[in-house]
């Protein structure tokens, strides 16, 4: 950790410690890292008598597989504080990713941003941004540690969820010794890895199997570009009787094709198409996503753009040429 990041953590801890109420959020449709980090800080704050709420904009719905977490701090976006004294934003590089909660961020007396995206330009009054961190939850851990607040089993479980999901179960190249040392501390605090593992990776609705057959059955390999891709249509979701978020794991099924260095799962959504990208390491898919208004990391990123599908796929191909 650089002296600058350490100083930012200290400044953020001082601002948070002085506040009676905290408003906490992350990007829309939060993944395990954004959700786990936000919940961890809120739960730790509540344990010392502070008021703390967590909310997400953009009509975000927390998927059922996160039910093992303590979700009690979560409120509807409509009930999120409009002018918070201290607002903490996790895992978000740009205000647009907060949807309607961007207004609260702009009006907050103090805005703290905790993030590990290289595309973060320093959003917030106090920015804890470390692109070398394997997950925002790693920085959330350090922040709670700096506050001197206890990390009980519920806080530890939230943090561990963020780390496990953003490191691909400790398989991504971002995993380092510090990641594993923090994970060990969280396990000692009461985390049950089998609960997280089964909920996140071994529990899907039966309809997932039918949708998986349809989506993987239409997968296309473009060997000259080292690309494998497929598309999830709304008809697939409807026929399978599942929620669209239930199919997010299909990108991990798609990416195992050894002939391709990059996998793209293109999901039909209201805004057009949501593209999830994964790389084996040689290609920086984060730059492809950023060029299309999205974001992410070297090996995992995404973006959402209008159709038609052929144009969306051409955007991916252009980034690989």
Number of C-alpha atoms within 10 A of each C-alpha: 8 8 8 12 15 15 13 20 26 18 18 26 19 13 16 23 17 10 14 13 21 23 25 29 31 30 25 22 19 21 18 23 27 29 30 31 32 33 29 28 27 27 26 22 23 16 16 11 10 17 16 21 26 28 25 28 22 14 12 15 13 17 14 13 17 18 10 14 18 16 18 11 17 21 14 14 19 12 11 20 21 17 15 20 19 22 28 26 26 27 28 27 27 17 18 13 20 23 16 17 24 16 14 19 27 16 15 21 13 20 24 26 28 33 29 25 23 16 19 19 11 15 19 21 13 20 22 28 28 21 16 13 20 24 29 28 32 24 24 24 21 16 23 20 14 16 18 12 15 16 22 17 16 20 28 27 27 30 33 31 27 26 28 24 19 23 19 14 13 17 10 15 13 19 20 14 9 12 18 13 11 17 21 13 14 22 16 13 17 15 23 15 14 10 13 21 15 12 16 19 12 11 12 17 12 11 18 22 13 14 24 19 11 17 21 18 10 13 14 14 16 12 11 10 15 16 21 22 25 22 22 24 17 14 11 22 21 13 11 18 15 17 15 18 14 18 21 14 15 18 20 13 13 22 22 14 14 10 14 20 19 28 27 26 28 25 22 22 16 9 10 16 23 23 23 22 27 24 21 19 14 10 17 21 29 25 20 24 25 16 13 17 12 21 26 25 22 23 20 23 22 24 20 21 18 14 15 10 16 8 12 19 18 11 16 21 15 10 16 16 7
